[in-house]
Amino acid sequence: MMPRALRRLVHLVLFCPLSKGLQSRLPAIKVKYLLLAWLGILITSWVIYMQYASYSELCRGHVCHMVICDHYRRGIISGSSCKALCDQRTLTLQHCMSTSSTHQVYSGLWKERPVVIKCGIEDPVKTDGAPDSVLRQEMSLFDKPTRGTSMDEFKEMLHSFLKANLGEQPSLSALVDRVITLADVNQDGKVSLAEAKSIWALLQISEFLLMVALQEREHTPKLLGFCGDLYVTERVGHSSLYRLEVPHYLKALVPEALSSSLNHWLAPAWPRRARITIGLLEFVEEVFHGSYGSFLICDASPHHVGYNSKYDCKMANLRSVASEAVVRGFLRGRRCETNADCTYGRDCTATCDRLVKQCNTEVVQPNLAKVCVLLQDFLLFGAPSDLRGDLEKQLRTCVTLSGLASQMEVHHSLVLNNLKTLLWKKISNTQYS
């Protein structure tokens, strides 16, 4: 049993740190220490609670696993990862990286290889919480194509879908063939109904469609497999430009200057940051006019750009990248009062024609300008003194790029190449090149 005097002291420290009795018995300096200890316990408890609450809300990988494997065992879906996930258990979900309850992201292992596993599920607010209700809602994902659809009809479905999402491109037929090859999991030259339902559901995910369209590009993570609408990609060693990310519930307590200083201190050496930057600029080139049309970066966040152990840039998150055709479709005929009403995603903004109160369809700020805003902080700190002046000048020119893409293509390419050349000259013929 705890002695009565000790129990009383514990009670005073935990519950009455400012009581008059305690202040009369202890020197003022000890009261301050006890108050700080009490505040520390309180803040730590709050952080632990918020971390748990955030995890339970955002991390529902078990639901993903249950739904996907149920559909697989019933023969509704197929995929190259299904056996590993549901039967052999060689594909396992590990650390939760989700930032949305409806888009589950986990690091995992597939035959001891580090991977990232992504899967979408219904918003929990819309369900009654029962597993059966989740399964019923997820069934709607796999309702196309229907039984009796011929191969020619399915190819036409794919072509129409890709045309609507990527625009009229001469290379769409090649992309349809690529999708068909991807869907044919058992490589028998045919696409079963389960295989067709799976690839159709996956194509509704903008990131997956972009990965298929850009799979030959070195700055896009490799697609390794899928099962239903769950897909597996290579793991990017560093999934953000900055190593320290303050949780949203702590941002009010941690000054932005402090987190920025810590990220500067934790960042790779400047030549390695220059190498990452060159890769990011190459990605901007790749999506500006690619084989399957142009793509727009609608949220140039440091948390979407990553890099591997060799400091090669890899886009860790492509959900903020949209095809120009999709953005134009969103803006066409949209009513507006100000330019802010003509915004797709976070920052793909067009102008508002106030006379007719409708949005124009061309985004004003190009990808390169958004990326250069991001690079001002990432690239300038610690830059070599003999390069800093030119680098600042190039970035200032870059961030002020604006105007319709059709009118500034040459200027865009010139600014991008000047910036890339400036960096490459500094690190070429070194261990960092």
C-alpha positions, -999 to 999 in steps of 0.1 A, spaced: 0 0 0 12 36 -8 18 56 24 -9 82 31 15 112 29 28 100 -5 -7 95 -18 -16 130 -7 15 145 -24 7 127 -57 -29 140 -55 -17 176 -50 8 174 -79 -16 159 -104 -49 177 -95 -42 208 -75 -9 223 -87 -20 259 -78 -38 251 -45 -30 274 -16 -21 244 6 6 234 -18 19 269 -21 22 274 16 41 242 21 66 244 -8 89 272 -19 77 292 -49 104 278 -72 92 242 -66 56 253 -74 68 266 -108 86 233 -115 55 213 -105 33 236 -127 56 230 -157 56 193 -151 18 193 -149 15 213 -181 40 189 -198 18 159 -188 -13 176 -200 2 185 -234 17 150 -238 -16 134 -230 -34 157 -255 -9 149 -283 -12 112 -276 -50 114 -277 -50 135 -310 -25 110 -325 -48 81 -316 -80 99 -328 -63 109 -360 -50 73 -366 -84 57 -359 -101 81 -383 -76 81 -412 -63 46 -410 -88 19 -420 -66 -5 -440 -84 -35 -424 -116 -24 -442 -97 -22 -475 -83 -56 -470 -116 -71 -460 -135 -56 -489 -109 -64 -516 -104 -100 -505 -141 -106 -502 -147 -95 -538 -117 -115 -550 -129 -148 -533 -163 -143 -548 -148 -139 -583 -160 -103 -588 -125 -88 -592 -90 -99 -603 -55 -86 -603 -18 -94 -602 -16 -88 -564 -47 -106 -553 -31 -140 -544 -3 -123 -526 -27 -101 -506 -55 -125 -498 -41 -161 -501 -4 -162 -497 -2 -131 -474 31 -121 -489 17 -86 -495 12 -70 -461 1 -35 -450 24 -19 -424 27 18 -415 -3 40 -422 4 72 -443 -32 82 -450 -42 118 -451 -78 111 -460 -102 85 -446 -114 77 -482 -80 73 -497 -60 47 -477 -22 48 -481 1 23 -464 37 13 -466 41 -24 -469 61 -54 -479 57 -76 -510 80 -106 -508 103 -86 -486 104 -57 -511 93 -23 -496 61 -10 -514 33 15 -511 -3 2 -511 -32 25 -520 -69 19 -519 -101 39 -518 -131 33 -495 -164 50 -489 -166 79 -465 -174 64 -431 -200 92 -425 -221 77 -453 -222 42 -438 -239 28 -408 -206 13 -396 -215 -23 -404 -191 -43 -426 -220 -54 -448 -229 -18 -456 -193 -11 -467 -194 -42 -489 -227 -31 -505 -214 4 -513 -181 -9 -527 -201 -32 -551 -210 -1 -571 -173 3 -580 -173 -29 -600 -206 -26 -618 -189 -20 -652 -185 -36 -677 -216 -58 -675 -218 -95 -684 -221 -99 -721 -199 -70 -731 -177 -80 -760 -140 -73 -763 -146 -47 -790 -172 -30 -769 -149 -29 -739 -121 -13 -761 -146 13 -773 -155 20 -736 -119 25 -728 -112 47 -758 -142 70 -750 -132 72 -713 -96 81 -721 -107 106 -747 -129 123 -721 -101 124 -695 -71 131 -717 -85 148 -747 -84 138 -783 -48 124 -788 -34 105 -817 -18 80 -793 -50 69 -775 -52 36 -793 -17 27 -780 -28 36 -745 -59 14 -749 -37 -15 -758 -15 -8 -728 -45 -9 -705 -57 -42 -721 -23 -57 -716 -22 -46 -679 -57 -60 -673 -48 -94 -688 -34 -107 -655 -30 -144 -665 -16 -134 -699 -40 -156 -719 -47 -130 -745 -82 -125 -732 -97 -102 -706 -122 -119 -682 -151 -100 -667 -134 -98 -633 -102 -84 -650 -122 -59 -669 -142 -47 -638 -109 -43 -619 -91 -22 -645 -122 -1 -651 -125 7 -614 -88 16 -612 -90 39 -642 -116 60 -623 -87 69 -599 -69 99 -615 -35 90 -600 -37 54 -614 -46 67 -648 -17 91 -647 7 64 -636 -3 42 -666 0 72 -690 35 82 -676 48 47 -666 78 50 -689 89 83 -673 117 80 -647 102 105 -622 69 85 -619 68 57 -593 66 23 -609 32 5 -608 39 -30 -594 5 -46 -592 -32 -43 -583 -62 -61 -570 -96 -47 -577 -92 -9 -571 -62 -15 -547 -29 -8 -564 8 -13 -554 37 10 -563 73 12 -556 82 30 -523 99 63 -526 126 65 -500 118 101 -491 81 109 -497 85 147 -492 111 174 -500 112 181 -462 118 155 -436 98 172 -408 61 175 -411 42 191 -382 8 174 -376 -21 198 -383 -32 197 -346 3 209 -335 7 238 -360 -7 263 -336 20 253 -310 50 251 -333 61 284 -350 65 281 -387 100 297 -385 110 269 -361 98 241 -384 114 258 -414 148 261 -396 147 225 -386 139 214 -421 168 235 -434 191 218 -409 178 183 -418 179 188 -456 204 171 -478 236 189 -489 230 217 -515 244 198 -545 220 169 -537 191 194 -535 202 207 -569 201 172 -583 166 167 -569 156 200 -584 168 191 -619 147 159 -617 116 180 -607 122 203 -636 125 173 -659 91 161 -646 76 195 -654 89 191 -690 75 156 -692 40 166 -683 40 199 -703 35 182 -736 35 145 -731 26 115 -754 -10 116 -740 -15 154 -737 -7 180 -712 -11 177 -674 -14 205 -648 0 204 -613 -28 217 -592 -11 216 -558 27 221 -559 32 210 -523 66 198 -509 47 167 -496 39 155 -531 75 156 -543 100 129 -531 133 114 -539 151 81 -536 184 72 -520 203 84 -551 186 118 -548 167 112 -580 133 131 -580 102 108 -577 67 122 -575 54 105 -543 19 117 -549 2 123 -583 -33 129 -570 -28 167 -574 -19 163 -611 -48 166 -636 -50 164 -673 -56 197 -691 -88 181 -706 -103 174 -672 -95 209 -659 -109 225 -690 -140 204 -687 -144 215 -651 -141 252 -660 -162 252 -692 -195 269 -686 -188 273 -648 -205 304 -633 -183 328 -614 -181 362 -596 -143 363 -591 -112 343 -603 -113 323 -571 -146 307 -584 -126 294 -614 -102 272 -594 -97 234 -599 -80 217 -570 -59 240 -549 -44 264 -574 -53 257 -610 -70 290 -615 -84 306 -646 -98 341 -650 -135 350 -646 -152 368 -674 -173 392 -654 -194 403 -683 -210 368 -689 -201 356 -653 -184 325 -667 -149 310 -663 -124 310 -691 -109 276 -697 -72 283 -697 -53 282 -664 -32 314 -659 -2 302 -638 18 274 -655 33 244 -638 68 259 -638 59 290 -619 42 269 -591 73 247 -589 96 276 -587 77 291 -558 83 258 -540 120 258 -550 127 293 -536 128 279 -501 142 245 -510 170 256 -532 182 290 -520 192 282 -484 228 271 -484 234 279 -521 270 285 -531 278 322 -529 291 324 -564 258 311 -577 232 326 -554 228 359 -573 221 342 -606 199 316 -590 178 342 -572 174 361 -605 163 329 -624 138 319 -598 123 355 -597 118 353 -634 103 318 -631 77 326 -604 64 356 -623 56 334 -654 19 338 -663 -3 340 -693 -20 314 -715 1 283 -722 -5 286 -759 11 321 -759 41 314 -738 54 279 -747 88 293 -760 93 315 -730 84 286 -706 109 263 -722 136 290 -722 132 298 -685 131 261 -676 163 253 -696 182 283 -682 175 272 -647 183 235 -654 216 245 -671 226 268 -643 223 240 -617 238 213 -639 269 233 -646 275 236 -609 272 199 -600 284 182 -633 317 164 -631 313 160 -593 303 131 -571 267 146 -571 261 145 -609 
